[in-house]
Amino acid sequence: GEQCLQWCLVTIAMKTIIAFAVLFLQDQLISAGAYMLSPLHENPRLELIVVMLIGPVVMNAGQFWLNDNMLKSKKRWGYSKIDEVKIDAIEGSNDDPV
């Protein structure tokens, strides 16, 4: 429950930042996109594959990796030692000898 809420907050913050960047940096982003795609200008099918497939896959993978690392960082999100013991017990990775 809490981890899902944290993921939602991180995703909403990221989408908000992207929306403001697109809104305020529209001309610069169009210029950068045109420059990066200029080598593909002669091949519209390859350009379409890059824009519609490769770009989104890379960006989504990066977002997933970032969110995953932030959610797994116990110290960053304020987990206590008791929470770590509970998590270890649930995951079965308790190092205490029996």
Order of alpha helices (4+ residues) and beta strands (2+ residues): alpha-alpha-alpha-alpha-alpha
